[in-house]
Amino acid sequence: MNLGAVLVVDDEAAIARVVRSTLEDAGYKARHVRDADSAFAAMREKPFDLVILDIEMPGISGLSLLELMKREPGLAQIPVIMLTVRSEEAYKVRGLRSGADDYLTKPFSAKELLARVEAVLRRTRGSTAQGIQLLRAGGLTLDLGRRQAQARGRKVDLTAAELDLLAALLRRKGQVLGYQVLGEAISGGTRDVGSDTVYAHIKNLRAKLGPEGRLIETVYGVGYRLNDDEA
């Protein structure tokens, strides 16, 4: 059984062994590298379905590697779970703003690790339903089947979490969606997602949509709404 290929990037050998063995026992193919240079070489050598990336590493940090990945054609769409001992909100938000799909703080349980991996991969792989499923508002178009977004005909590269947020807003355009509802869209209902995480993903989403990002309106203290008026 092969549920997907996962690259584990962590300079701590003991932690990496635990992550790798947990993934392999669950049916994933896992590879471990210790630094950013090795990670880049591995990702260019073969495709991976997911990267689990430690923030603090010698040389290029995990956050810097994540930012480089998101600017690299062919690597930008690989979902990333950040793995770190740091639990401070600033590190979490920075990782999410840089394009991470999720964030896992050490120490963690095998059950939590697998739940996060499964949720991210489920979002990334998208629906298996047949046919084209389009959602539209203003100059935005989201093809649910292909997991592709466009703004005024321009393809927009979004992370899995950003795609799920956009889908939730488009499905209920004109309605105010609270932080809890949007958090459930991000996690697939597997865990509680705080308003800071939702905010970070929304900020990224608006920036990537360009002028169409203005369609996502902030309802202070409540959540967000996608304006369905044509621009």
Number of C-alpha atoms within 10 A of each C-alpha: 8 9 14 15 19 22 22 26 24 27 19 13 12 9 13 20 15 13 21 19 15 18 23 19 9 14 14 17 19 19 19 20 20 18 22 24 12 13 21 15 11 16 16 12 9 8 14 19 18 22 23 24 30 28 23 18 18 12 10 13 16 24 22 14 19 25 17 15 20 20 11 11 8 12 17 18 19 20 24 28 24 22 23 20 13 14 12 9 11 11 15 21 19 13 25 27 19 19 28 27 26 24 21 20 15 12 10 12 12 14 9 13 17 15 14 20 19 15 18 24 18 14 21 21 13 15 13 9 9 7 10 10 13 16 17 17 21 15 19 22 22 22 17 20 16 15 21 15 23 18 20 14 10 12 13 19 18 22 25 27 28 24 26 24 22 25 22 19 24 23 14 14 21 18 14 18 20 16 20 17 16 27 25 19 23 28 21 18 14 15 14 12 19 13 17 16 23 26 20 19 25 22 16 18 24 18 13 16 23 12 13 18 19 14 22 22 15 16 12 7 9 13 18 22 21 24 20 19 11 9 11
